[in-house]
Amino acid sequence: MPRYPFGTILLALSFVFLFFDMAKSFLERFQLTKAVALVIILLWWGASYLELPLQWVRWNVTINVGAFLVPLFLGLFFLIRSERTSLRLWVAIGAVIISGIMGQQLVGMEQEHFFWDGRILFVFLGALAALLITTDAKNALIALLLGHPIIEASTSLLAGPRSYFDSTGYLLGSAVAFDHVILAALFLWPLTVLMERFVTYEESEANAWLPLYLSSDSEKEKQLMNEMDGQANEETLVEQEEYKSK
């Protein structure tokens, strides 16, 4: 169970906003349905109370499901559902990991450190870097969900075995890690709104310093998909005009 209630409070507020249809833009940006988002929040909240002790490994390892496994599985789930995996996504994952490890190194390795420390700045920087690199909210969310469990695992291994209750070992998924991954995901919402207000998607693609794909074949595939999307949009507009004329 998370020691600090901050992440749980954020999940509860997100549930209320989604349930009463006050966060439609959030669903649109992350390409989620209302039912799927509500189920994810409920499962994530319930999983935060589950801990899996692994006694069969060389060292005692306790895994908090909500803080470690759920973000990892959600990131893999969204990654599998993605039609195309871009180079920017992997660079964004690396940026999130580097930002998180820098925060741990500069502020300290203590997993139960108070939430409002300097590491929250690196959580924000990781979310900002993921969005600026991918220029897409969904891919940035995947980078955060996959990056934070790696940060937590590296932090736990670097910190070494600690004493938790009546046992000594490694903890994967501390209370602060639970808060950080949820806060990082929610940071994307206002950041995406600000980015869309000042920069269009076409401008961000034109000024991007990193290509979407390494190979020219993938670039051709991307251009073909964009042309197909444009044709589909034109057909939809024609159908709407015909319907209005009737």
VMD Tcl script that draws the C-alpha trace (Angstrom):
set ca {
  {0.00 0.00 0.00}
  {1.42 3.44 -0.86}
  {2.66 5.29 2.16}
  {1.79 8.70 0.77}
  {-1.76 9.25 -0.53}
  {-0.79 11.75 -3.24}
  {-0.91 9.28 -6.13}
  {-4.17 7.80 -4.83}
  {-5.71 11.28 -4.61}
  {-4.69 12.00 -8.20}
  {-6.26 8.74 -9.36}
  {-9.48 9.54 -7.47}
  {-9.71 13.02 -8.99}
  {-9.01 11.62 -12.45}
  {-11.79 9.06 -11.96}
  {-14.28 11.76 -10.98}
  {-13.35 14.00 -13.92}
  {-13.61 11.12 -16.38}
  {-16.84 9.73 -14.92}
  {-18.63 13.09 -15.25}
  {-17.25 13.73 -18.76}
  {-15.07 16.63 -17.67}
  {-11.89 15.28 -19.29}
  {-12.87 14.49 -22.87}
  {-9.78 16.23 -24.22}
  {-7.67 13.93 -22.04}
  {-9.26 10.86 -23.62}
  {-8.86 12.27 -27.12}
  {-5.19 13.05 -26.67}
  {-4.38 9.61 -25.29}
  {-6.80 7.84 -27.68}
  {-8.73 6.08 -24.92}
  {-12.41 5.39 -24.40}
  {-14.15 6.42 -21.20}
  {-14.82 2.82 -20.11}
  {-11.22 1.72 -20.67}
  {-9.84 4.73 -18.77}
  {-12.14 4.13 -15.79}
  {-11.24 0.44 -15.64}
  {-7.53 1.26 -15.78}
  {-7.85 3.73 -12.90}
  {-9.79 1.27 -10.72}
  {-7.37 -1.58 -11.40}
  {-4.37 0.68 -10.83}
  {-5.75 1.87 -7.50}
  {-6.55 -1.67 -6.36}
  {-3.16 -2.97 -7.45}
  {-1.39 -0.40 -5.28}
  {-2.44 -2.45 -2.24}
  {-0.91 -5.67 -3.58}
  {2.66 -6.70 -2.87}
  {4.38 -9.78 -4.24}
  {7.25 -11.19 -2.15}
  {9.67 -13.24 -4.25}
  {11.46 -15.56 -1.85}
  {12.79 -17.93 -4.50}
  {15.36 -15.50 -5.84}
  {18.84 -15.07 -4.41}
  {17.79 -11.93 -2.54}
  {14.42 -11.13 -1.04}
  {12.51 -8.94 -3.48}
  {9.15 -7.32 -2.73}
  {7.24 -5.93 -5.71}
  {4.41 -3.44 -5.33}
  {2.05 -4.26 -8.18}
  {0.56 -0.77 -8.54}
  {3.85 1.11 -8.45}
  {5.95 -1.24 -10.59}
  {4.07 -3.90 -12.55}
  {0.98 -1.91 -13.61}
  {2.95 0.93 -15.30}
  {5.18 -1.64 -16.98}
  {2.27 -3.72 -18.28}
  {0.29 -0.64 -19.35}
  {3.27 0.67 -21.27}
  {3.72 -2.69 -23.02}
  {-0.03 -2.86 -23.72}
  {-0.09 0.55 -25.39}
  {3.15 -0.26 -27.21}
  {1.67 -3.46 -28.67}
  {-1.48 -1.60 -29.71}
  {0.54 1.05 -31.53}
  {0.48 0.57 -35.28}
  {4.06 1.77 -35.73}
  {6.91 2.14 -33.26}
  {9.04 5.18 -34.02}
  {12.66 5.93 -33.29}
  {11.58 8.93 -31.21}
  {9.75 6.66 -28.76}
  {12.94 4.80 -27.82}
  {14.87 8.06 -27.52}
  {12.09 9.42 -25.28}
  {12.27 6.32 -23.05}
  {16.01 6.89 -22.69}
  {15.44 10.56 -21.83}
  {12.91 9.63 -19.13}
  {15.31 7.09 -17.62}
  {18.25 9.50 -17.63}
  {16.15 12.26 -16.06}
  {14.89 9.96 -13.31}
  {18.30 8.51 -12.48}
  {19.80 12.02 -12.38}
  {17.12 12.99 -9.88}
  {17.90 9.97 -7.72}
  {21.63 10.65 -7.83}
  {21.35 14.35 -7.01}
  {18.62 14.16 -4.35}
  {19.38 10.76 -2.86}
  {18.62 7.07 -3.16}
  {16.23 6.83 -0.21}
  {13.09 5.28 -1.65}
  {10.81 6.63 1.08}
  {12.12 10.17 0.76}
  {9.51 12.89 1.21}
  {7.55 13.45 -2.00}
  {8.02 17.20 -2.33}
  {11.77 17.08 -2.84}
  {13.92 17.96 -5.81}
  {13.05 14.76 -7.63}
  {9.64 16.12 -8.60}
  {11.48 18.56 -10.88}
  {13.10 15.65 -12.70}
  {9.70 13.94 -13.00}
  {8.44 17.05 -14.78}
  {11.56 17.26 -16.95}
  {11.14 13.62 -17.95}
  {7.54 14.22 -19.00}
  {8.50 17.39 -20.88}
  {11.38 15.65 -22.66}
  {9.16 12.71 -23.65}
  {6.55 15.03 -25.17}
  {9.05 17.26 -26.97}
  {10.84 14.26 -28.48}
  {7.78 12.27 -29.57}
  {5.52 15.31 -30.29}
  {2.64 12.94 -29.51}
  {0.84 12.49 -26.19}
  {0.25 8.75 -26.58}
  {3.88 7.90 -27.39}
  {5.04 10.19 -24.60}
  {2.75 8.31 -22.20}
  {4.24 4.99 -23.34}
  {7.74 6.37 -22.72}
  {6.80 7.41 -19.18}
  {5.06 4.13 -18.33}
  {8.03 2.08 -19.52}
  {10.72 4.42 -18.25}
  {9.64 4.82 -14.62}
  {9.74 1.08 -13.72}
  {13.28 0.97 -15.12}
  {14.17 3.98 -12.97}
  {12.71 2.25 -9.92}
  {14.57 -1.00 -10.62}
  {17.90 0.77 -11.11}
  {17.35 2.86 -7.97}
  {16.58 -0.21 -5.90}
  {19.63 -2.09 -7.15}
  {21.95 0.89 -6.67}
  {20.62 1.58 -3.17}
  {21.20 -2.03 -2.11}
  {19.17 -4.21 0.26}
  {17.11 -2.31 2.84}
  {15.09 -3.30 5.89}
  {11.33 -3.31 5.33}
  {9.15 -4.32 8.26}
  {10.49 -7.72 9.40}
  {12.57 -8.59 6.33}
  {15.61 -7.30 4.49}
  {15.82 -7.12 0.72}
  {14.98 -5.10 -2.35}
  {11.75 -3.18 -2.89}
  {10.51 -2.62 -6.44}
  {7.72 -0.07 -6.43}
  {8.08 2.30 -3.50}
  {5.35 4.70 -2.40}
  {7.17 7.65 -3.94}
  {7.58 5.78 -7.23}
  {3.81 5.23 -7.29}
  {3.25 8.97 -6.91}
  {5.89 9.88 -9.47}
  {4.63 7.74 -12.34}
  {1.03 8.96 -11.92}
  {2.12 12.58 -11.64}
  {4.34 12.23 -14.71}
  {1.43 10.84 -16.75}
  {-0.84 13.71 -15.65}
  {1.86 16.28 -16.45}
  {1.37 15.37 -20.11}
  {-2.15 16.78 -20.16}
  {-1.35 20.49 -19.57}
  {1.93 20.17 -21.47}
  {0.10 18.82 -24.53}
  {-2.49 21.60 -24.32}
  {0.25 24.24 -24.21}
  {2.17 22.66 -27.08}
  {-0.93 22.48 -29.29}
  {-1.78 26.09 -28.48}
  {1.55 27.47 -29.71}
  {2.77 24.86 -32.23}
  {0.80 22.81 -34.74}
  {1.62 19.18 -35.46}
  {2.82 20.05 -38.98}
  {5.18 22.71 -37.61}
  {6.59 20.35 -34.99}
  {7.19 17.71 -37.67}
  {8.85 20.22 -39.98}
  {11.19 21.46 -37.23}
  {11.86 18.04 -35.69}
  {15.57 17.32 -35.21}
  {15.01 13.55 -34.98}
  {13.36 11.53 -37.77}
  {10.50 9.22 -36.98}
  {12.22 6.22 -38.54}
  {15.75 5.17 -39.40}
  {15.11 3.59 -42.79}
  {13.81 5.27 -45.93}
  {11.28 2.45 -46.38}
  {9.67 3.37 -43.08}
  {9.58 7.02 -44.13}
  {7.81 6.02 -47.34}
  {5.35 3.98 -45.30}
  {4.71 7.01 -43.08}
  {4.08 9.23 -46.12}
  {1.71 6.64 -47.57}
  {-0.21 6.42 -44.29}
  {-0.46 10.22 -44.14}
  {-1.81 10.30 -47.71}
  {-4.37 7.61 -46.84}
  {-5.41 9.57 -43.75}
  {-5.82 12.70 -45.88}
  {-7.96 10.86 -48.41}
  {-10.10 9.41 -45.63}
  {-10.61 12.89 -44.16}
  {-11.62 14.26 -47.58}
  {-14.12 11.42 -48.07}
  {-15.58 12.10 -44.63}
  {-16.02 15.80 -45.46}
  {-17.73 14.93 -48.75}
  {-20.12 12.57 -46.97}
  {-20.92 15.26 -44.40}
  {-21.66 17.80 -47.14}
  {-23.92 15.31 -48.95}
  {-25.75 14.57 -45.71}
  {-26.29 18.29 -45.04}
  {-27.60 18.85 -48.59}
  {-30.23 16.17 -48.04}
}
mol new
graphics top color blue
foreach p $ca { graphics top sphere $p radius 0.5 }
foreach p [lrange $ca 0 end-1] q [lrange $ca 1 end] { graphics top cylinder $p $q radius 0.2 }
display resetview
